[in-house]
Amino acid sequence: MGTYYYHIVASKPFRDPNGMELPNSETAWEEALRFVRDIEGSLQPDESWSLDVIEDGKTIFRISIATEDLRSRMPRKRISG
């Protein structure tokens, strides 16, 4: 068993103060995927964040997500007339 911490790096960062006692790193990865599914609905255009999984003070996994709003990069249509 180990204690795994889940920190979110984003415009509103979150540092997990308590961690989760889990049997192994494979289970910690499964929990990380659950976290991502839970928070993906709050993503906004042109935003990025990452979820770090920490064990013994070291990052063992990182899931990074970035979104882009490409509308501002599209050429404007010309109106002829």
C-alpha positions as CSV (number, residue, x, y, z in Angstrom):
1,M,0.0,0.0,0.0
2,G,1.1,3.5,-0.8
3,T,-0.3,7.0,-0.5
4,Y,-0.9,8.8,-3.8
5,Y,-1.6,12.5,-4.2
6,Y,-3.5,14.1,-7.1
7,H,-2.5,17.7,-7.9
8,I,-4.2,19.7,-10.6
9,V,-2.2,22.4,-12.3
10,A,-4.5,24.9,-14.0
11,S,-5.8,28.4,-13.7
12,K,-7.4,27.2,-10.4
13,P,-4.8,24.8,-9.0
14,F,-5.6,22.2,-6.5
15,R,-3.1,20.4,-4.2
16,D,-4.4,17.2,-2.6
17,P,-3.6,17.5,1.1
18,N,-4.5,14.0,2.2
19,G,-3.8,11.6,-0.7
20,M,-5.4,8.2,-1.2
21,E,-4.1,5.0,0.3
22,L,-4.0,2.5,-2.7
23,P,-2.5,-0.9,-3.2
24,N,-0.3,0.0,-6.2
25,S,0.5,2.4,-9.0
26,E,-1.9,0.7,-11.4
27,T,-4.8,1.5,-9.1
28,A,-3.5,5.0,-8.8
29,W,-3.6,5.3,-12.6
30,E,-7.2,4.1,-12.7
31,E,-8.1,6.7,-10.1
32,A,-6.4,9.4,-12.2
33,L,-8.5,8.4,-15.2
34,R,-11.6,8.7,-13.0
35,F,-10.6,12.2,-11.9
36,V,-10.1,13.3,-15.5
37,R,-13.5,12.0,-16.5
38,D,-15.1,13.9,-13.6
39,I,-13.4,17.3,-14.3
40,E,-13.4,17.2,-18.1
41,G,-16.8,18.8,-18.2
42,S,-15.5,22.0,-16.7
43,L,-13.0,22.6,-19.5
44,Q,-13.3,25.9,-21.4
45,P,-11.9,26.9,-24.8
46,D,-8.2,28.0,-24.8
47,E,-7.5,26.4,-21.4
48,S,-5.0,23.8,-20.4
49,W,-4.5,21.8,-17.2
50,S,-2.7,18.7,-16.0
51,L,-3.3,16.1,-13.3
52,D,-0.1,15.0,-11.5
53,V,-0.1,11.7,-9.5
54,I,2.5,11.9,-6.8
55,E,4.1,9.0,-4.9
56,D,6.9,9.4,-2.3
57,G,7.3,13.1,-3.4
58,K,7.8,12.2,-7.1
59,T,5.4,12.6,-10.0
60,I,4.8,9.2,-11.4
61,F,2.0,10.0,-13.9
62,R,0.9,13.2,-15.6
63,I,-2.2,13.6,-17.7
64,S,-2.3,16.9,-19.7
65,I,-5.2,18.4,-21.6
66,A,-5.2,21.6,-23.7
67,T,-8.1,23.1,-25.6
68,E,-8.0,25.6,-28.4
69,D,-10.6,27.9,-29.8
70,L,-9.6,28.0,-33.5
71,R,-12.4,30.3,-34.6
72,S,-10.2,33.4,-34.0
73,R,-7.6,32.0,-36.4
74,M,-10.0,31.4,-39.3
75,P,-9.9,33.9,-42.1
76,R,-12.9,36.2,-42.4
77,K,-15.2,35.8,-45.4
78,R,-15.1,38.7,-47.8
79,I,-18.3,40.2,-48.8
80,S,-18.2,41.2,-52.4
81,G,-20.5,43.8,-53.9
